[in-house]
Amino acid sequence: MFIYSLRASTVKLVGVICVALTVLITLIAFVPTYAVPSQGSTDVDGEISYRYDKVKTAADAVEFLAQFGWEVTAEPVECKTVTIPAEFDKVFAAYNEIQKEQGLNLNKFKGKDVTRYTFCVTNYPDYEGTVYANVLVYRNRVIGGDVCSADATGFVHGFEKD
């Protein structure tokens, strides 16, 4: 049986701690920080960025839609828990393509229960019929949604105005 014993001198221990602190301070100084942009703010490249988090109530969903310039009724037409299908059919796959075009994707929420807020849009341009805005929320974050007409032969598109 062999027994090794090591004895670290105080000078070596202090040296290792100083090097570790130096590396930690260097990492803190050079790692970029990412701030969450405010609602509808313009970033450095001049692009508008939107906030998709902190949507806990219908009032929060109204504020979310306001970022895109939509004026909606204060109270939702419907507030309902819906389940994202575990397998997408053709219709839902096409709907998910709309989500992907606006930087969202419902694939990771398959089989999850989400809250859908539906509002009447009051300022849709050049259209006389009824227009709805749907907002899908999972754990206080918008994961999808659309703006659509109530007509059977109508339209469906993402949150941004065309």
Buried (B, 14 or more C-beta within 10 A) or exposed (E): EEEEEEEEEEEEEEEEEEEEEEEEEEEEEEEEEEEEEEEEBEEEEEEEBBBBEEBEBBEBBBBBBEBBEBBBBEEBBEBEEEEBBEEBEEEBEEBBEBBEEBEBEBEEBBEBEBBBBBBBBEEBEEEEEBBBBBBBBBEEBBBBBBBBBEEEEEBEBBBBEE
